[in-house]
Amino acid sequence: MKRAKTQDAKFKFRLYVASNAQNSERAVANLGALCRSYLPNRYEIEVVDVFDTPKRALSDGIFMTPTLIKLAPPPVRRMVGTLSQTRPLLLALGLEPLES
């Protein structure tokens, strides 16, 4: 039952980045690629630049970038880094890797 709900659920992400920093650009690209592959038409990504909105980042408890917050479906999850390790990221998001 739980797996079916995850397969149909719309995912909502908030990714905190530091402007054009290389790690932030990688995280944006990696998250976009993962969503296109594993969540086609079922995701929304909000990118927040901590230099543009530092108070928001601090109020959300963001102290390093890039930081990804999965807002929906529950539970809320936080991940830090470039999001380049697909399998651990999928597992943290409650998704199953595609079979090769």
C-alpha positions as CSV (number, residue, x, y, z in Angstrom):
1,M,0.0,0.0,0.0
2,K,2.7,2.5,1.0
3,R,4.6,1.9,-2.2
4,A,1.6,2.6,-4.4
5,K,1.0,5.9,-2.6
6,T,4.6,6.9,-3.2
7,Q,4.3,6.0,-6.9
8,D,1.3,8.3,-7.3
9,A,2.4,11.1,-5.0
10,K,3.6,14.5,-6.2
11,F,6.9,15.4,-4.7
12,K,7.7,18.9,-3.6
13,F,11.4,19.9,-3.1
14,R,13.1,23.1,-1.8
15,L,16.8,23.3,-2.7
16,Y,18.9,25.9,-1.0
17,V,21.9,27.0,-3.0
18,A,24.7,29.6,-2.9
19,S,24.3,31.5,-6.1
20,N,26.5,30.1,-8.9
21,A,28.8,28.0,-6.6
22,Q,29.9,24.9,-8.4
23,N,28.4,22.5,-5.8
24,S,25.0,24.4,-6.0
25,E,25.0,24.1,-9.8
26,R,25.7,20.4,-9.6
27,A,22.9,19.9,-7.0
28,V,20.4,21.7,-9.2
29,A,21.4,19.6,-12.3
30,N,21.5,16.3,-10.3
31,L,18.1,16.9,-8.7
32,G,16.6,17.9,-12.1
33,A,17.9,14.8,-13.8
34,L,16.7,12.5,-10.9
35,C,13.2,14.0,-11.0
36,R,13.0,13.7,-14.8
37,S,14.0,10.0,-14.6
38,Y,12.2,8.9,-11.5
39,L,9.3,11.3,-11.0
40,P,8.2,12.5,-14.5
41,N,5.4,15.0,-14.2
42,R,5.2,14.4,-10.4
43,Y,7.6,17.0,-8.9
44,E,8.0,20.6,-8.1
45,I,11.4,22.2,-7.3
46,E,11.8,25.5,-5.6
47,V,15.4,26.8,-5.7
48,V,16.2,29.3,-3.0
49,D,19.5,31.3,-3.2
50,V,20.7,31.9,0.3
51,F,22.5,35.1,-0.8
52,D,19.2,36.6,-2.0
53,T,17.1,35.5,1.0
54,P,19.5,34.9,3.9
55,K,16.8,35.4,6.6
56,R,14.6,32.8,5.0
57,A,17.5,30.3,4.9
58,L,18.3,31.0,8.6
59,S,14.6,30.7,9.7
60,D,14.5,27.3,7.9
61,G,17.7,26.2,9.7
62,I,19.9,26.2,6.6
63,F,23.5,26.6,7.6
64,M,25.2,25.0,4.6
65,T,24.6,24.7,0.9
66,P,23.4,23.0,-1.1
67,T,20.7,21.6,1.1
68,L,17.6,19.8,-0.2
69,I,14.4,19.6,1.7
70,K,11.8,17.1,0.6
71,L,8.5,18.8,1.7
72,A,6.0,16.3,0.3
73,P,5.0,13.6,0.5
74,P,5.7,13.1,4.2
75,P,8.0,12.6,6.0
76,V,10.0,15.7,5.5
77,R,13.7,14.9,4.7
78,R,16.8,17.0,4.5
79,M,19.9,16.1,2.5
80,V,23.1,18.1,2.1
81,G,25.5,18.0,-0.8
82,T,25.6,17.8,-4.6
83,L,23.0,15.0,-4.7
84,S,25.4,13.0,-7.0
85,Q,24.9,9.6,-5.3
86,T,21.7,8.5,-6.9
87,R,21.0,5.3,-5.0
88,P,21.4,6.7,-1.5
89,L,19.4,9.8,-2.5
90,L,16.5,7.6,-3.9
91,L,16.4,5.6,-0.7
92,A,16.4,8.7,1.4
93,L,13.5,10.0,-0.7
94,G,11.6,6.7,-0.3
95,L,12.0,5.8,-4.0
96,E,13.3,2.6,-5.5
97,P,16.1,2.6,-8.1
98,L,15.2,1.7,-11.6
99,E,16.4,-1.7,-12.7
100,S,19.2,-1.8,-15.2
